[in-house]
Amino acid sequence: MVLIAATVCTKSGKALVSRQFVEMTKARIEGLLAAFPKLMTGGRQHTFVETESVRYVYQPLDKLYMLLITTKASNILEDLETLRLFSRVVPEYCTQLTEAEILNQAFNLLFAFDEIVALGYRESVNLAQVRSFVEMDSHEEKIYQAVRQTQEREAANRMRERAKELQRERLEAAKRGAPPRSQMSFGNSGFGSSNVTSSPSTEPIAEKIPTTPARDTRPVGRSAMKLGSRGSDAESFVSRLRSEGDTVAPATATAAASTTHRPEVAPLPDHKSVHLRFEERLNLVAGRDGDIQNFELSGLLTLRITDEQYGRIRVHVDNRDSRSLQLQTHPNVDKEAFRSQGIIGLKQSQRPFPLHSDVGVLKWRLAGSGDDKLAPLAVNCWPSEGAGGGCDVNIEYELEHDHLSLNDVNIHIPLPSGNISLVVHQWEGSYAQKGRTLIWSVPIINKQQKSGSLEFTVTPAIPNDFFPLSVTWTSDTTMCLLSATGVSQAEGGAPVDFSHEVALHPDKYEIV
């Protein structure tokens, strides 16, 4: 057969969505569509009507028509079979067969039409294949979105950190009656941090420890930064911080104000002068039968010091993990002391760590595949075909590592497109349907509450409709058994009070 065009139109002949498959002028197509209502004969139930040059094959869709325009030489049986597929595709993407819904889903319908017909000839596809082809994810788009979000977060963190540095410099300059340090020229001084207070006679430190910006847990706004005059950089940053909820001490450069006491920028309320952060990020892809296709866990220990008297310290780390972790300390950290005693301290103990910066001092990594015990949370999905063209789905989870505690766990389950009937029979926690996704939420999964299940029925559906599943959570525990047992002064060994936080984030956790 040769299909000229496929159109969803009203009974008056108004085309809502139309796809042309062969070379033909716009005026010719519009003329053929305009002639269709005039050829309809009232009171007769026909599925096609012919003119001298073309054949109209149509099927009512409530108050609309699914219309195919073909050549007269095409096989009428093939025309009718193709029409049936088109008529099933339209309800697949339109929950209601109305003009507004057709226009709202126009692009999805056009993409689906292109999967059915190519250059005027029918492709050998069924409805499930059309749905799969249209909904395929773009790997390049996912990478682009991930990179873009990362860049936005890093830019916002750098801006916030720089604003705090400018604020501190203005406070110090006002106290000394000197220009801010940001206007002075320094060479390679220590750890690359402009926050460390030092006199001009201090010997420059040749080695550097790269610092990471302070982590911010608030959502990052998308509004662009407003550029002003050169002299208002600090004010612009401070205004941005105030708008996002940060409290910033006021500062002026006037001589009168320089005698007034101004407090230093204080750490967060739950952070002490020495603060440690253990953070792990997990990427995992598992098969439907539970096998691990890709597993990569990366961790970072950062140190933040806000009091100058604790600049020269040592951190005692206990590694109770029996797995082959790849541990790596920063080049300026004494590797032998860490290897033999689990102590993180600088090679040159007389030099301090930088102040007011998150300094990465230890990294670790665990990777592998095939071992299903690597996964912190096992999620199994069992869809089976039921009566009436539907699927009965049973999903269960089980915590694999008893020392973990996962909070706000959300399991995202894809649903078939189109008009479906969803009935949930049994569940733990709660669930909600958002668009074409069923979100199963569990408040906490730990040693005491380590397993649960969800059962539901969807009609119509096939087993492949419910993959891939994705899982998200928050956690104040880590997979690797690394912990800080204490902090002491590098000289004398006096204990130092410290605070710490732990986090485990799944960057990607999918069952495909």
C-alpha positions as CSV (number, residue, x, y, z in Angstrom):
1,M,0.0,0.0,0.0
2,V,1.0,3.6,-0.4
3,L,-0.3,5.8,2.4
4,I,-0.5,9.5,1.5
5,A,-1.5,11.0,4.9
6,A,-2.8,10.1,8.3
7,T,-5.1,12.6,10.1
8,V,-7.2,13.0,13.2
9,C,-10.0,15.3,12.3
10,T,-13.4,16.4,13.4
11,K,-16.7,15.4,11.7
12,S,-16.7,18.7,10.0
13,G,-13.3,17.9,8.4
14,K,-11.1,20.2,10.6
15,A,-7.7,18.5,10.8
16,L,-6.3,18.4,14.4
17,V,-3.2,16.4,13.7
18,S,-2.1,15.4,10.2
19,R,1.1,13.6,9.0
20,Q,2.0,13.5,5.3
21,F,4.1,10.6,4.1
22,V,4.7,11.3,0.4
23,E,5.8,14.4,-1.5
24,M,2.7,16.5,-2.2
25,T,1.9,20.2,-2.0
26,K,0.2,21.7,1.0
27,A,-2.7,22.9,-1.1
28,R,-3.3,19.4,-2.4
29,I,-3.4,17.9,1.1
30,E,-5.7,20.6,2.4
31,G,-8.0,20.0,-0.6
32,L,-8.2,16.3,0.0
33,L,-9.0,16.9,3.7
34,A,-11.6,19.5,2.9
35,A,-13.3,17.1,0.4
36,F,-13.7,14.3,3.0
37,P,-16.8,15.5,4.9
38,K,-18.6,16.2,1.6
39,L,-18.1,12.6,0.5
40,M,-19.6,11.1,3.7
41,T,-23.1,9.7,3.1
42,G,-25.5,10.0,6.0
43,G,-27.2,6.9,7.4
44,R,-24.6,4.4,6.0
45,Q,-21.9,2.6,8.0
46,H,-18.9,2.6,5.6
47,T,-15.3,2.4,6.6
48,F,-14.0,3.8,3.3
49,V,-15.0,6.1,0.4
50,E,-13.3,6.5,-2.9
51,T,-12.8,9.3,-5.4
52,E,-11.2,9.2,-8.9
53,S,-7.7,9.5,-7.4
54,V,-7.6,8.5,-3.7
55,R,-9.3,6.4,-1.1
56,Y,-10.4,7.6,2.3
57,V,-10.3,4.9,5.0
58,Y,-11.7,6.1,8.3
59,Q,-12.9,5.0,11.7
60,P,-15.0,7.0,14.3
61,L,-13.3,8.0,17.6
62,D,-16.2,9.4,19.6
63,K,-16.8,12.8,18.0
64,L,-13.6,12.6,15.9
65,Y,-12.4,10.5,12.9
66,M,-9.1,8.6,12.4
67,L,-8.6,9.1,8.7
68,L,-6.1,7.6,6.3
69,I,-5.7,8.8,2.7
70,T,-4.3,6.2,0.4
71,T,-4.0,5.5,-3.4
72,K,-6.7,3.6,-5.1
73,A,-4.2,0.9,-6.0
74,S,-3.5,0.0,-2.4
75,N,-4.8,-3.2,-0.8
76,I,-8.0,-2.4,1.1
77,L,-7.3,-5.2,3.6
78,E,-3.9,-3.8,4.4
79,D,-5.5,-0.3,4.6
80,L,-8.0,-1.6,7.2
81,E,-5.3,-3.3,9.2
82,T,-3.2,-0.2,9.3
83,L,-6.3,1.9,10.2
84,R,-6.9,-0.4,13.2
85,L,-3.3,0.2,14.5
86,F,-3.7,3.9,14.1
87,S,-7.0,3.8,15.9
88,R,-5.4,2.0,18.9
89,V,-2.4,4.4,19.0
90,V,-4.5,7.5,19.5
91,P,-6.2,6.4,22.8
92,E,-2.7,5.2,23.9
93,Y,-1.6,8.8,24.2
94,C,-4.9,10.7,24.7
95,T,-6.7,10.0,28.0
96,Q,-9.8,11.7,26.5
97,L,-10.7,11.8,22.8
98,T,-11.4,15.5,22.7
99,E,-9.9,18.2,20.5
100,A,-8.0,19.8,23.4
101,E,-6.4,16.4,24.3
102,I,-5.5,15.6,20.7
103,L,-3.7,19.0,20.4
104,N,-2.0,18.6,23.7
105,Q,-0.5,15.2,22.6
106,A,0.1,16.2,19.0
107,F,3.9,15.6,19.1
108,N,3.6,12.1,20.7
109,L,1.0,11.2,18.1
110,L,3.2,12.4,15.2
111,F,6.1,10.4,16.6
112,A,3.9,7.3,16.8
113,F,2.6,7.8,13.3
114,D,6.2,7.9,12.0
115,E,6.9,4.6,13.7
116,I,4.0,3.0,11.9
117,V,4.6,4.3,8.4
118,A,7.8,5.2,6.6
119,L,7.9,6.8,3.1
120,G,4.3,5.8,2.6
121,Y,4.7,2.1,3.4
122,R,3.6,0.3,6.5
123,E,6.3,-0.8,9.0
124,S,6.1,-4.3,10.5
125,V,5.4,-3.1,14.1
126,N,2.8,-3.7,16.8
127,L,1.4,-1.4,19.4
128,A,3.8,-2.4,22.1
129,Q,6.8,-1.8,19.8
130,V,5.4,1.6,18.8
131,R,5.1,2.6,22.5
132,S,8.6,1.3,23.2
133,F,10.2,3.2,20.3
134,V,8.4,6.5,21.1
135,E,9.3,6.4,24.8
136,M,13.0,5.4,24.4
137,D,15.2,7.5,26.6
138,S,18.1,9.5,25.1
139,H,21.3,8.6,26.8
140,E,22.9,11.8,25.5
141,E,20.1,13.9,26.9
142,K,20.5,12.2,30.4
143,I,24.2,13.0,30.4
144,Y,23.6,16.6,29.3
145,Q,21.0,17.1,32.0
146,A,23.2,15.6,34.7
147,V,26.2,17.7,33.7
148,R,24.1,20.8,33.6
149,Q,22.6,20.2,37.1
150,T,26.1,19.5,38.4
151,Q,27.5,22.7,36.9
152,E,24.6,24.8,38.4
153,R,25.2,23.3,41.8
154,E,28.9,23.9,41.7
155,A,28.5,27.5,40.5
156,A,26.0,28.3,43.2
157,N,28.3,26.7,45.9
158,R,31.3,28.7,44.5
159,M,29.3,31.9,44.6
160,R,28.2,31.3,48.2
161,E,31.7,30.4,49.4
162,R,33.2,33.4,47.7
163,A,30.6,35.7,49.2
164,K,31.5,34.4,52.7
165,E,35.2,35.0,51.9
166,L,34.5,38.6,50.8
167,Q,32.5,39.2,53.9
168,R,35.2,37.9,56.2
169,E,37.9,39.9,54.4
170,R,35.8,43.1,54.8
171,L,35.4,42.4,58.5
172,E,39.1,41.8,59.0
173,A,40.1,44.9,56.9
174,A,37.7,47.0,58.9
175,K,39.3,45.9,62.2
176,R,42.8,46.6,60.9
177,G,42.0,49.8,59.0
178,A,43.7,48.2,56.0
179,P,42.3,47.4,52.5
180,P,40.7,44.0,52.2
181,R,43.0,41.0,51.5
182,S,41.1,40.3,48.3
183,Q,42.8,43.4,46.9
184,M,46.3,42.2,47.9
185,S,48.5,40.0,45.7
186,F,49.7,36.7,47.1
187,G,51.8,34.0,45.6
188,N,51.5,30.3,46.3
189,S,50.5,30.5,49.9
190,G,49.8,27.2,51.7
191,F,46.6,25.4,50.7
192,G,45.2,27.8,48.2
193,S,42.7,29.3,50.7
194,S,42.5,33.0,51.1
195,N,40.8,32.4,54.5
196,V,44.0,31.6,56.5
197,T,45.1,34.6,58.5
198,S,48.8,35.1,58.2
199,S,51.3,37.9,58.3
200,P,53.4,39.0,55.3
201,S,56.5,37.4,56.9
202,T,55.0,33.9,57.0
203,E,57.0,31.5,54.8
204,P,55.0,30.5,51.7
205,I,54.0,26.8,51.6
206,A,54.8,25.1,48.3
207,E,52.2,22.3,48.4
208,K,48.5,22.8,48.0
209,I,45.5,20.8,49.1
210,P,42.6,21.5,46.8
211,T,39.4,22.5,48.7
212,T,35.9,21.8,47.8
213,P,33.1,24.4,48.3
214,A,30.9,24.1,51.3
215,R,27.9,21.8,50.7
216,D,24.6,23.5,50.6
217,T,21.4,21.4,51.0
218,R,18.9,24.1,50.0
219,P,17.5,24.1,46.5
220,V,19.4,26.2,44.0
221,G,17.4,28.9,42.3
222,R,17.5,29.3,38.5
223,S,17.5,33.1,38.5
224,A,20.5,34.6,36.9
225,M,23.0,36.6,38.9
226,K,22.5,40.4,38.6
227,L,25.7,42.1,37.5
228,G,26.3,45.6,38.9
229,S,29.2,48.0,39.2
230,R,32.7,46.7,40.2
231,G,32.4,48.2,43.6
232,S,29.3,46.3,44.6
233,D,30.4,42.7,44.1
234,A,30.3,41.8,47.8
235,E,26.9,43.6,48.3
236,S,25.5,41.6,45.4
237,F,26.7,38.3,46.9
238,V,25.4,39.2,50.4
239,S,22.0,40.2,49.0
240,R,21.8,36.9,47.2
241,L,22.6,35.1,50.4
242,R,20.0,37.0,52.4
243,S,17.4,36.2,49.7
244,E,18.2,32.5,50.1
245,G,17.9,32.6,53.9
246,D,21.5,33.0,55.1
247,T,22.2,35.4,58.0
248,V,25.1,37.6,57.2
249,A,26.6,40.1,59.7
250,P,26.6,43.7,58.3
251,A,29.9,45.2,57.4
252,T,31.1,48.6,56.3
253,A,34.5,50.1,55.5
254,T,34.1,53.4,57.3
255,A,36.6,54.3,60.0
256,A,33.9,54.9,62.6
257,A,32.5,51.4,62.2
258,S,35.9,49.8,62.4
259,T,36.0,50.2,66.1
260,T,32.7,48.3,66.6
261,H,32.9,44.7,67.5
262,R,31.8,42.4,64.6
263,P,31.4,38.7,65.1
264,E,33.1,36.2,62.8
265,V,30.9,34.1,60.5
266,A,29.7,31.3,62.8
267,P,29.5,27.7,61.7
268,L,26.1,25.9,61.5
269,P,24.5,25.3,64.9
270,D,25.2,21.6,64.9
271,H,28.8,22.0,63.7
272,K,31.7,22.3,66.1
273,S,35.0,24.0,65.4
274,V,36.2,20.7,63.9
275,H,33.7,19.1,61.7
276,L,34.0,15.8,59.7
277,R,31.8,14.7,56.9
278,F,31.6,11.1,55.5
279,E,29.8,11.1,52.2
280,E,29.2,8.2,49.8
281,R,27.6,8.2,46.4
282,L,26.3,5.0,44.8
283,N,25.7,4.1,41.1
284,L,24.0,0.7,40.6
285,V,22.3,-1.1,37.8
286,A,20.8,-4.5,38.5
287,G,19.0,-7.0,36.2
288,R,15.5,-8.3,36.7
289,D,16.8,-11.5,38.2
290,G,18.9,-9.7,40.8
291,D,22.3,-9.9,39.2
292,I,24.4,-6.7,39.6
293,Q,25.4,-5.4,36.1
294,N,27.2,-2.3,37.4
295,F,28.2,-1.2,40.9
296,E,30.4,1.7,41.9
297,L,30.6,3.3,45.3
298,S,32.7,6.3,45.9
299,G,33.3,8.0,49.3
300,L,34.9,11.2,50.5
301,L,36.0,12.3,54.0
302,T,36.1,16.1,54.3
303,L,37.5,18.2,57.2
304,R,36.3,21.7,58.1
305,I,38.0,23.8,60.7
306,T,36.6,27.1,61.9
307,D,38.9,27.9,64.8
308,E,42.5,28.7,64.3
309,Q,43.7,27.0,67.4
310,Y,42.6,23.6,65.9
311,G,44.5,24.1,62.6
312,R,47.2,21.5,63.6
313,I,45.2,18.3,64.3
314,R,45.2,14.6,63.6
315,V,42.0,12.6,62.8
316,H,41.9,8.9,63.9
317,V,40.0,6.8,61.4
318,D,38.8,3.2,62.1
319,N,38.4,0.9,59.1
320,R,36.2,-2.1,60.0
321,D,35.3,-3.0,56.5
322,S,36.6,-6.4,55.4
323,R,36.1,-5.8,51.7
324,S,38.9,-4.7,49.4
325,L,38.3,-0.9,49.5
326,Q,40.5,1.3,47.4
327,L,41.7,3.9,49.9
328,Q,43.6,7.0,48.9
329,T,44.7,9.9,51.1
330,H,45.6,13.4,49.9
331,P,49.2,13.9,48.8
332,N,49.9,16.2,51.7
333,V,48.6,13.7,54.2
334,D,51.1,11.4,55.9
335,K,50.4,8.1,54.1
336,E,52.5,5.9,56.4
337,A,50.8,7.1,59.5
338,F,47.4,6.4,57.9
339,R,48.5,3.0,56.7
340,S,49.9,1.8,60.0
341,Q,47.8,3.7,62.6
342,G,44.7,5.0,60.7
343,I,45.8,8.6,61.5
344,I,45.1,11.4,59.1
345,G,47.6,14.2,59.6
346,L,49.8,16.5,57.5
347,K,53.3,15.3,56.5
348,Q,54.6,18.6,57.9
349,S,52.8,18.7,61.2
350,Q,53.9,22.3,62.0
351,R,51.7,23.6,59.1
352,P,47.9,24.0,59.7
353,F,44.9,22.8,57.7
354,P,43.1,25.7,56.0
355,L,40.3,27.4,57.8
356,H,36.6,27.8,56.8
357,S,36.9,25.3,53.8
358,D,35.9,21.8,53.2
359,V,39.1,19.9,52.7
360,G,39.0,16.4,51.2
361,V,41.6,14.3,53.1
362,L,40.5,10.7,52.3
363,K,38.8,9.0,49.3
364,W,37.6,5.4,49.0
365,R,36.0,3.4,46.2
366,L,34.4,0.0,45.9
367,A,33.4,-1.4,42.5
368,G,32.3,-4.7,41.0
369,S,29.6,-6.7,39.3
370,G,27.8,-10.0,39.5
371,D,27.8,-10.2,43.3
372,D,24.2,-9.5,44.4
373,K,25.4,-8.9,48.0
374,L,26.9,-5.7,46.9
375,A,23.5,-4.0,46.7
376,P,22.4,-2.3,49.9
377,L,18.7,-2.8,49.0
378,A,17.4,-5.8,46.9
379,V,14.3,-4.9,44.9
380,N,12.5,-7.6,42.9
381,C,9.7,-7.0,40.5
382,W,7.5,-9.9,39.4
383,P,5.0,-9.0,36.7
384,S,2.8,-11.8,35.3
385,E,0.1,-11.6,32.7
386,G,-3.4,-11.9,34.1
387,A,-6.9,-12.1,32.7
388,G,-8.3,-9.4,30.3
389,G,-5.0,-8.3,28.9
390,G,-3.7,-7.0,32.2
391,C,-0.7,-7.7,34.5
392,D,-0.5,-8.7,38.2
393,V,2.6,-7.2,39.7
394,N,4.3,-8.1,42.9
395,I,7.3,-6.0,44.1
396,E,9.3,-6.7,47.2
397,Y,12.4,-5.2,48.8
398,E,14.8,-6.4,51.4
399,L,17.7,-4.7,53.2
400,E,21.0,-6.5,52.5
401,H,23.2,-4.7,55.1
402,D,21.9,-4.6,58.7
403,H,24.0,-1.6,59.7
404,L,22.3,0.6,57.1
405,S,19.2,2.8,57.8
406,L,17.5,4.2,54.7
407,N,15.0,7.0,55.1
408,D,12.3,8.4,52.7
409,V,12.7,5.5,50.3
410,N,10.9,6.0,47.0
411,I,10.5,3.2,44.4
412,H,9.5,4.6,41.0
413,I,7.6,2.1,38.9
414,P,6.7,3.0,35.3
415,L,3.1,2.4,34.2
416,P,1.7,1.7,30.7
417,S,0.6,4.8,28.7
418,G,-3.0,5.4,27.7
419,N,-6.2,4.6,29.6
420,I,-5.4,2.1,32.3
421,S,-7.0,0.6,35.3
422,L,-4.8,0.5,38.4
423,V,-5.8,-1.4,41.5
424,V,-3.4,-1.7,44.5
425,H,-4.1,-4.8,46.7
426,Q,-1.4,-4.7,49.4
427,W,1.4,-2.3,50.3
428,E,3.8,-1.1,53.0
429,G,4.1,2.6,53.7
430,S,2.1,4.6,51.0
431,Y,1.8,5.0,47.3
432,A,0.8,7.7,44.8
433,Q,0.3,7.8,41.0
434,K,2.0,10.7,39.2
435,G,1.4,10.6,35.5
436,R,2.8,7.4,34.1
437,T,4.6,6.5,37.3
438,L,3.6,4.7,40.5
439,I,5.6,6.0,43.4
440,W,5.9,3.6,46.4
441,S,7.1,5.4,49.5
442,V,8.5,3.8,52.6
443,P,9.4,6.1,55.6
444,I,12.3,3.9,56.9
445,I,14.0,0.7,56.1
446,N,16.4,-0.7,58.8
447,K,17.4,-3.8,60.6
448,Q,14.0,-3.9,62.4
449,Q,11.9,-3.1,59.3
450,K,14.0,-4.7,56.5
451,S,11.5,-6.0,54.1
452,G,8.1,-5.2,52.5
453,S,6.0,-5.8,49.4
454,L,3.5,-4.1,47.1
455,E,0.9,-5.9,45.0
456,F,-1.2,-4.3,42.2
457,T,-3.0,-5.0,39.0
458,V,-2.9,-2.9,35.8
459,T,-5.1,-3.3,32.8
460,P,-4.1,-3.3,29.9
461,A,-0.4,-4.0,30.3
462,I,2.5,-6.3,29.4
463,P,5.4,-7.3,31.8
464,N,7.9,-5.0,30.0
465,D,5.8,-2.0,30.9
466,F,7.1,-1.9,34.5
467,F,10.8,-1.5,33.8
468,P,13.2,0.1,34.6
469,L,12.5,0.7,38.2
470,S,14.4,3.4,40.0
471,V,15.0,3.9,43.8
472,T,15.9,7.0,45.8
473,W,16.5,7.5,49.5
474,T,18.3,9.6,52.1
475,S,20.6,8.0,54.8
476,D,22.8,9.1,57.7
477,T,24.7,5.8,57.4
478,T,27.4,4.7,55.0
479,M,27.9,1.3,53.2
480,C,31.6,1.1,54.0
481,L,32.4,0.7,57.7
482,L,34.7,3.7,58.1
483,S,34.4,6.0,61.2
484,A,36.2,8.6,63.1
485,T,37.2,7.5,66.6
486,G,38.7,10.8,67.7
487,V,40.6,14.0,66.9
488,S,43.7,15.1,68.7
489,Q,46.2,18.0,68.6
490,A,49.3,17.2,66.5
491,E,51.5,18.6,69.3
492,G,50.9,17.0,72.7
493,G,48.0,14.7,71.6
494,A,45.3,16.5,73.6
495,P,41.8,15.4,72.5
496,V,39.8,17.8,70.4
497,D,36.0,17.9,70.5
498,F,34.5,17.4,67.1
499,S,31.2,16.9,65.3
500,H,30.6,14.7,62.3
501,E,27.9,13.9,59.8
502,V,27.3,10.9,57.5
503,A,25.4,10.6,54.2
504,L,24.8,8.0,51.6
505,H,23.2,9.1,48.3
506,P,22.1,7.0,45.3
507,D,23.1,8.9,42.2
508,K,21.6,6.1,40.1
509,Y,19.8,3.0,41.4
510,E,17.9,1.1,38.7
511,I,16.5,-2.4,38.1
512,V,16.4,-2.8,34.3
